[in-house]
Amino acid sequence: MGRIMQESAKDKTTFKEAPFLVIKGFLMGSADIVPGVSGGTMALILGIYERLLNAIKSVNGPFLKSFFTFKWKTAFKELHIKFLIFLFGGIFAALAFFTKVVPLQVYMFTHPEIVYGLFFGLILGSIYILYKTLNEISWQEILMSIVG
């Protein structure tokens, strides 16, 4: 397992946190609209990166086998379905909103300093958060960060 990510856990998503996950998904989808900015970067900033990786990891071989053999109960037992539904609901809402209602890509050309300044700040913030999660940093990690 990596230095940041823990072992995969069961989905503990509650309906109480659903609005927050939808909002976080909306922010991730907003970041996906801008070229060069990742929804994963936004997930890291919002503190749901590890949960997102665990949810993606829950779509594994046993899930697919159960799903395609129509063993629905077994298939969805381990899948982080509530987390994925709420998060992807927000992502798709943002994609629809920022491509049809408020064309963010148009603002990239009419107000590029503001839009790129916002997302450059998000990238710098995510770098800070990433390094804050590490207890100690090796010289190889520093070197790879500079190269990257």
The 8 nearest C-alpha neighbors of each residue, nearest first, counted from 0:
[[1, 4, 2, 5, 6, 3, 7, 53],
 [2, 0, 4, 3, 5, 6, 49, 133],
 [1, 3, 4, 0, 133, 5, 132, 134],
 [2, 4, 1, 5, 132, 133, 49, 0],
 [3, 5, 1, 49, 2, 0, 6, 52],
 [4, 6, 7, 3, 0, 1, 49, 2],
 [5, 7, 8, 4, 0, 53, 1, 49],
 [8, 6, 53, 5, 9, 56, 57, 54],
 [9, 7, 6, 10, 53, 11, 5, 50],
 [8, 10, 11, 77, 7, 79, 78, 53],
 [9, 11, 79, 12, 8, 82, 78, 77],
 [10, 12, 9, 13, 79, 82, 8, 81],
 [11, 13, 10, 82, 81, 14, 16, 17],
 [14, 12, 15, 16, 11, 17, 81, 82],
 [13, 15, 17, 16, 12, 18, 81, 85],
 [14, 16, 13, 17, 18, 12, 19, 20],
 [15, 17, 19, 14, 13, 18, 20, 12],
 [16, 18, 14, 20, 19, 15, 85, 21],
 [19, 17, 21, 20, 16, 22, 15, 85],
 [20, 18, 22, 16, 21, 17, 23, 15],
 [21, 19, 23, 17, 86, 22, 18, 85],
 [20, 22, 89, 24, 18, 85, 86, 19],
 [23, 21, 25, 19, 24, 20, 89, 18],
 [24, 22, 20, 26, 25, 21, 19, 27],
 [25, 23, 89, 86, 90, 27, 21, 22],
 [24, 26, 89, 90, 22, 93, 28, 23],
 [25, 27, 29, 23, 24, 28, 22, 30],
 [26, 28, 38, 24, 30, 29, 41, 25],
 [29, 27, 90, 31, 93, 25, 30, 26],
 [30, 28, 26, 27, 31, 32, 93, 25],
 [29, 31, 27, 28, 38, 32, 33, 36],
 [30, 32, 28, 38, 29, 37, 33, 36],
 [33, 31, 30, 29, 34, 28, 94, 104],
 [32, 34, 31, 36, 30, 35, 104, 29],
 [35, 33, 36, 32, 31, 37, 30, 104],
 [36, 34, 33, 37, 31, 30, 32, 118],
 [37, 35, 34, 33, 30, 31, 38, 118],
 [38, 36, 39, 40, 31, 30, 35, 41],
 [37, 39, 27, 41, 31, 40, 30, 42],
 [40, 38, 42, 37, 41, 43, 48, 27],
 [41, 39, 43, 37, 38, 42, 125, 44],
 [40, 42, 38, 44, 39, 43, 27, 45],
 [43, 41, 48, 39, 45, 47, 40, 44],
 [42, 44, 48, 40, 46, 41, 45, 47],
 [43, 45, 41, 125, 42, 46, 40, 128],
 [46, 44, 42, 43, 47, 41, 23, 48],
 [45, 47, 43, 44, 48, 42, 49, 50],
 [48, 46, 50, 42, 49, 45, 51, 43],
 [47, 49, 43, 42, 51, 50, 46, 52],
 [48, 50, 52, 51, 47, 4, 53, 46],
 [51, 49, 53, 47, 52, 48, 54, 7],
 [50, 52, 54, 48, 49, 53, 47, 55],
 [51, 53, 55, 49, 54, 50, 56, 48],
 [52, 54, 56, 50, 7, 51, 55, 57],
 [55, 53, 51, 57, 79, 56, 52, 50],
 [54, 56, 52, 57, 53, 58, 51, 79],
 [55, 57, 53, 58, 54, 52, 59, 7],
 [56, 58, 54, 78, 55, 59, 53, 77],
 [59, 57, 56, 55, 62, 78, 63, 60],
 [60, 58, 62, 57, 61, 56, 63, 55],
 [59, 61, 63, 62, 64, 58, 65, 57],
 [62, 60, 64, 63, 59, 65, 74, 58],
 [63, 61, 74, 65, 59, 60, 64, 58],
 [62, 64, 66, 60, 65, 61, 67, 59],
 [63, 65, 61, 67, 66, 62, 60, 68],
 [66, 64, 74, 70, 68, 62, 63, 67],
 [67, 65, 63, 69, 74, 64, 68, 70],
 [66, 68, 69, 64, 65, 63, 70, 62],
 [67, 69, 65, 66, 70, 64, 71, 63],
 [70, 68, 66, 67, 71, 65, 74, 64],
 [71, 69, 65, 73, 68, 72, 66, 74],
 [72, 70, 74, 69, 73, 66, 75, 65],
 [71, 73, 74, 75, 70, 76, 65, 69],
 [72, 74, 76, 71, 70, 75, 65, 77],
 [75, 73, 62, 65, 71, 66, 72, 76],
 [74, 76, 78, 72, 77, 73, 71, 80],
 [75, 77, 73, 74, 78, 72, 79, 71],
 [78, 76, 75, 79, 57, 74, 9, 62],
 [79, 77, 75, 57, 80, 76, 58, 74],
 [80, 78, 10, 54, 82, 81, 83, 77],
 [79, 81, 83, 78, 82, 84, 75, 10],
 [82, 80, 84, 83, 79, 85, 12, 10],
 [81, 83, 85, 80, 84, 79, 12, 86],
 [82, 84, 80, 86, 81, 85, 87, 79],
 [85, 83, 81, 87, 86, 82, 88, 80],
 [86, 84, 88, 21, 82, 83, 87, 20],
 [85, 87, 24, 83, 21, 89, 20, 88],
 [88, 86, 90, 89, 84, 85, 83, 91],
 [89, 87, 85, 86, 91, 90, 84, 92],
 [88, 90, 24, 25, 21, 92, 87, 86],
 [89, 91, 28, 24, 25, 87, 93, 92],
 [90, 92, 94, 88, 93, 89, 87, 95],
 [91, 93, 89, 95, 90, 94, 96, 88],
 [94, 92, 25, 96, 28, 90, 91, 95],
 [93, 95, 91, 97, 92, 96, 28, 98],
 [94, 96, 92, 93, 98, 97, 99, 91],
 [97, 95, 93, 100, 99, 94, 98, 92],
 [98, 96, 101, 102, 94, 103, 95, 99],
 [97, 99, 102, 95, 96, 94, 100, 101],
 [98, 100, 96, 95, 97, 101, 102, 94],
 [101, 99, 96, 97, 102, 98, 95, 103],
 [102, 100, 97, 103, 99, 96, 98, 105],
 [101, 103, 98, 97, 104, 105, 99, 100],
 [104, 102, 106, 105, 97, 101, 107, 98],
 [103, 105, 107, 106, 102, 33, 108, 32],
 [104, 106, 107, 103, 102, 108, 109, 110],
 [107, 105, 109, 103, 108, 110, 104, 111],
 [106, 108, 111, 104, 105, 110, 109, 114],
 [107, 109, 106, 111, 105, 110, 104, 114],
 [108, 110, 106, 107, 111, 105, 112, 104],
 [111, 109, 106, 107, 112, 108, 113, 114],
 [112, 110, 107, 114, 108, 113, 115, 109],
 [113, 111, 115, 116, 114, 110, 107, 117],
 [112, 114, 116, 111, 115, 110, 117, 107],
 [115, 113, 117, 111, 116, 112, 107, 118],
 [114, 116, 118, 117, 112, 113, 111, 119],
 [117, 115, 113, 119, 114, 118, 112, 120],
 [118, 116, 114, 120, 115, 119, 113, 121],
 [117, 119, 121, 115, 120, 116, 122, 114],
 [120, 118, 122, 116, 121, 117, 115, 123],
 [119, 121, 123, 118, 117, 122, 124, 116],
 [122, 120, 118, 124, 119, 123, 125, 117],
 [121, 123, 119, 125, 124, 120, 118, 126],
 [124, 122, 120, 126, 125, 121, 119, 127],
 [125, 123, 121, 127, 122, 126, 120, 128],
 [124, 126, 128, 122, 44, 127, 123, 129],
 [127, 125, 129, 123, 124, 128, 130, 122],
 [126, 128, 124, 130, 125, 129, 131, 123],
 [129, 127, 131, 125, 126, 130, 124, 132],
 [130, 128, 126, 131, 132, 127, 125, 133],
 [129, 131, 127, 133, 132, 128, 126, 136],
 [130, 132, 128, 129, 133, 127, 134, 126],
 [133, 131, 130, 129, 128, 134, 3, 127],
 [132, 134, 130, 131, 135, 136, 129, 3],
 [135, 133, 132, 136, 131, 130, 2, 3],
 [136, 134, 133, 137, 130, 132, 131, 138],
 [135, 137, 140, 133, 138, 134, 141, 130],
 [138, 136, 140, 139, 141, 135, 142, 133],
 [137, 139, 141, 140, 142, 136, 143, 144],
 [140, 138, 142, 137, 141, 143, 136, 144],
 [141, 139, 143, 137, 142, 138, 144, 136],
 [140, 142, 138, 144, 139, 143, 145, 137],
 [141, 143, 139, 145, 140, 144, 138, 146],
 [142, 144, 146, 140, 145, 141, 147, 139],
 [145, 143, 147, 141, 142, 146, 140, 139],
 [144, 146, 142, 143, 147, 141, 140, 139],
 [145, 147, 143, 144, 142, 141, 140, 139],
 [146, 144, 145, 143, 142, 141, 140, 126]]
